[in-house]
Amino acid sequence: MRFVKTNSFFYAVYHTALTYPAPSNFSYWWNFGVLAFVCLLLQILTGIFLAMHYTPHADLAFTSVEHIMRDVNYGWLLRYMHLNGASFFFLAVYVHMFRGIYYGSYNKPRELLWVIGVIILFLMILTAFMGYVLPWGQMSFWAATVITNLASVIPLLGDTIVLWLWGGFSVDNATLNRFFSFHYLFPFVITALVILHVIFLHEHGSNNPLGISSKVDKITFPYYIIKDVYSLIWFGFIYSYFIFFEPNTLGHPDNYIPANPMVTPTHIVPEWYFLPFYAILRSVPNKSLGVVLLMLSIIILMVLPFYGRSLIRSFIFRPIYKFLFWFFLFDCLLLGWIGGKPIEAPYYDLGQFFTIFYFIYFFLFLPIIQKFEYFILTYKLKRK
């Protein structure tokens, strides 16, 4: 014990895992933070071993992936763990964030905690996109071509940034090398931000379903390890099922065709965890406005703690907003569904409608409901 107290690293681990006080009314929705961290570790470990055999060259990348699958001992397992692990990582983070919105975890004094979480999500999106390009299949190549072209809308510097990303005048070998380097580096940056995320979490304590002070009715964290282990067991079962029985269900079959710059796929579509943002991007015919809406859809989440505050933290006690939250969740799911459909009627029209609702939810519904709740609350207090 004396060694633990004198060593700052071991003391931090000891405090986090054994003595950290947590609210006694945690539900299983709070386990997704731990699941996301486990997914991050799995992605880093499998990614390191895959990088030992991968060749970031336009002529050899696709072949090196097939070599990993066919010739490297348990290479197929490493690749399928990494491939499906990205989907499970995003799923855990999305549930983690929606839980935070539902229970008001972004409210004061946890603003910085929330902002760091959104930055982590943004870096995850960049990392996953660059990883999607690395197999150098048809969908990888054309997704890289389409997405990197979006930077051209940036005033003055747009074309220069696109040329730097490409490393030339088209998506080619230099692009692949750049993406491989950043894809290998970013997970370690994400890990550093996750550590910072935990530090800010411990500064003010965890939120709880009732939204009351986190200093009330606490128990030490080991009591929740059983819940975490139970969740990890279920995670392991579902994760293993996809790896061994449905390894390519969450991917796109065109990515098993080598990249061909002369043949454009009939329908270019990203991975499922990008689809809601992709639907927002293509909801308007103007390219510049589409990019603005895409970035705004993420930025609006980042600034949510500074304009989305409420006197009542948890939506359990906010029936009107609770009702609208489920509409918002349903809207995000429908955007994901529409993002995987062709740009034609009725999908294009529905995409515009659900995109408008996404922004109305933040810019109109949130302020109106907060003012209404404030009026009702102050009215009741005056009557008393």
N, C-alpha and C positions, 0 to 999 in steps of 0.2 A: 504493500500500500504506500509506503514511503517513497519507493521508486516511481510509482505512478504519479504521485503528487509533485515530484521534482522534475519529471519529464513532461514538457508541455504537450507533446504529441499524444503520448499514452494517456495523459490526463483528459485531453479532449475526447479521445475515443471512449475512455471510461465514463466520462460525464454523459456522452451521447447515448451510449448503449445500456448503461446500468443505473445511473443516478438521475438522468434527465426526467423532470416531473412533467407528466402529460395529463390533460383533462380526462376524467374518469368516464366520460360519456362518448368516447370515440366510437364511430361505427366502422364497418368494413370499407366504406368509401375512402377512409384515410389510409388504406393500405396501398393505394396506387402510387403514392410517392415512393415507397420502398420498391415496388415492382418496377417503376421507371428507372430507378438507380440500378437494380439488378440487370435490366435490359441494357443499360449503358455499359456496364462492365462486360456483359456478354459480347456486345458489339465491338468493344475495344480489343478483347482477347482474340475473338475469331478474326477480326480485321488484321491484327498483327501477323497471325499465321498465314492468312490469305495473301498478304503483301509479300511474303517470302517467295511465293511462286507466281505472282502476277507480273506481267510485263506491260508497262504503260507505253505501248507503241501501237500506232494505228494499224500496222500490218500484222501485229502479233497478239494484240489484246484479246480478241475473240478466241483465238486458238489457245492462249494461255489459260483462259477460263475453262475451256473444254478439257485442257490438260489437268487442271485441278480436279475437275469432276471425274475424270476417267483414270488417271494415272497416279495421282498423289494419294497416299494412304489416308483414308477417311477424309479426303478432300471434298467429296460430295456432302459429307456431314457438316464440315466447316462452312461451306458455301450456303447450304440450306439454312443453317443456324443464323448466318449473317443476313441472308436474304429475308427470311421470315422474322428475324429479330427486329429489323427496322420497322415492320408493320406493328409488332407487339409494343415496341418502344413508343411509337406515335399513339397507339391506342391507349396505353397507360397514361401518357402525358395529357391527351385530350380529356380523358375521364377525370384526371387530377385537376385540370383547369376548370372544367364545367362544375365539378364539385366545389371548387373555390368560389366560382360565381354564384352558385346556388346558396351557399352558406355565408356569403359576404366576407370571405377570407382576405379580400383585397383592401378592405376598409382600414382606416387609421387604427393602430399605428403600424400596419404591415404593408405600407405602400411600396417601399423599396424591395421587400420580399417578392411582391407580385411583379414588379418591373423586371427584376432579375429573371424571374420565371418566364416572362414573355421573351426576353432576350435569348434565353436558352432555347425556346421554341423556334425563334427565327434562325438561330445557328443550326438547329436540327434540320430545318427545311433546306438550308444551303448545303449542309453536309450530305443529306439524303439525295438531293438533286445531283450533286457531283458524283456520288456513289452510283446513282442510276445510269450515269454516262459510261462508267468504267467497263462494263461488259462489251461495249462497242457493238451492240446489236442494232437492228433497224430502228427500234423505238428509242434507244439510247442516243443514237446519232441525231435523229430528227428532233428529239426533245431538246437536246443541247443547242441545235440550230435555232429553234423557235425561241427558247427562253433567253439565250444570250443576246438575241436581237432586241429584246425588250429594253436593254440598257441604252439603246440608241435614242430613246425619247428624252434622256437627260439633256437639258440645254447645254450647249457649248461643248461639253465633255463626252457626250453620249457615244459618238462614233469612235473616239479615241479609246474609251473603255471597252467597247466591243472588239476593236482590233487587239487590245491587250489581252482580253479573255481568250480570243482565238489564237493569238500568237502569230497571226498572219491574216490572210484575206478570206478565210473560210474555216469552218470547224475541221481540224485535222490533228496531226500528231502532236503539235505544240499545245493544242487545247487539252488533249488527253493527259499530257504530262502535268499541266497546271492543275487540272481537276484532281488528279491522283495525289499530288502534293498537298493540296488544301483538304482533300477528303481524309488524308492520314493525320493532318495536323489538328483540324477542328475538334475532333472528339476530346482531345486533351484540354483545349480551351473550354469546352462544355463542362468537363470534369471540374476545372478550376471554378467555374461559375456555379456549379452544383454545390461545391464546398462553401462558397460565399452565400449561396441560397440557404444552406443549413445554418450558417452562422447568424444570419438575420432572423431565421426562424427561432433560434434559441434566445435571441435578444428579447423578444416579446412573448415567446411561447406560442404554442399551436392554438389555432382557432378550434371551436367545437360546434356541434350541431345546433346548440341553443343560442350561440352568438354572445354568450355572457363572458365576463372577464376570465381569461385563461389562468388567472391566479387562484381561482376558486375550485375547491374539490379536485385536487390533483393526486395522482399516484405515480410511482416510479415506472419508468418505461419498460422494464423487463416483463411486466404483466401483459404488455401488448405484443411481445415477441411470439407468443402462441398464435395470436391472430395473424401476424405476418407470416409465420411458418405455414399456417393453414392456407393462406392466400397463395403462397409460393408453391405449395403442392398442387393446387388447382391450376396455377399458371403453368407449372411443369407438364401436367397432363395435356393441356390444350396446346401448348407450344410444341410438345413432342408429337402430338397427333398431326399437326401441320407439317412438321419436318419429315416424318416417316411415311405419311399417307397422302397428304395433299400439299407437297412442297411448292408447286407452281400455281396454286389456286389464286394467290394474291398478286401474281405477276402477270406480265403480258406475253402471249405466245410469240409475237413478232420480234421479241428480244432474243429469240433463239435463231434468228436469221442474221447473218453477218451484215454489218453496216454497208449500205450502198448509196452513195450520194446521188446516183442517177435515177433511183426509184423512190418516189415519195409515198409513204403509207396513205391509205385512203382516209384514215382517222388517227391523228396523232393524239395520244392520251397519256398523261403521267400516271404515277402510282396512285392508289386509292386515297392515300393520306394527303395528297395535293389537290384532289378533285374539288373540294369546296372553294378553294382559292382560284383554281383554274376556271370554275364556273363564273366567278365574279369578274375575272380578267376578260373573258370573252362575252360578257353580258352587254357590252357596248361596242358599236362598230369602230369607234375611234381608238386607235392603239394607245395614244398618250393618256387618254382618260381611263382606259382599262388598266394601265399600269398604276396610275394614281389611285384608283379604287382598290387595286390589289394591295398596295403598300398601306393604304389607309385602313384596310380591314385588319391589319396587324397592329398598326400604330394605335388604333382606337382601343385595342385591348390593353396596350401599355399605359395609356393615360386614364384608363377606367377608374383607378383609385382616387384621382384628383377631381373628377366631376361626377362620379357615380356614387358618391357617399350617401349614406342614409342614417337617420337616427336609430333605426332598427337594423341590426346587422344581419341576422339570419332571415331567409325568405320563408321560414316556417311560420313566422308571425306577420308575413306580408302577403295575404291571400291574392291580391290583385296582381302583384308582381310575380308571385309564384305561378300564377296562371299564364302570364306572358312569357315567363322563362321557358316553359315547356313548348310554347309556340316557337321561341327562338331556337331551342334545341332541334325541334322538328324542321325548322327552316334550314339549319346547317346540314342536317342529314339529307334533305332534298337537294340542296346545292351540290353535295357530294354525288348524289345519284345523277343529277343533270350534267355535272362535269364530265361524266363518262359517256354521255350520249353525243351523237352528231350535232353539228350546229345547223339545225333545221327546225321547222315547226313540228310540234308545239314546244320542243325543249328550249329553243332560243327564247321564246316569249316567257315561258315559265322561269327561266334563268334570270331574266330581267326583273320579274316580279319578286322573286325570292331575294335577289340582291338588294332591291329597294327596301324590302322589309328588314334585311340585316342591318342596314344603316339607320333606318327609321327607329329601330329598336334602341339604338344607342343615342341618337341625336334628338329624338322626340319622346319616346315612351319613358325612358329613364328620367329625364328632368320633370316631366309632367307628373309622373307617379310619385316622385320624391316630394314635390311641392304639395301634392294632394295628401300624402301621408303626414307631412309636417303640419299641414293645416288641421287634419283630424286629431293628431296627437296633442297639439297645443290647445285645441278647442276642448278636448276632454280634460286636460290638466286645469284649464281655467274654470270649468264647471265644478271640479272638485275643490 
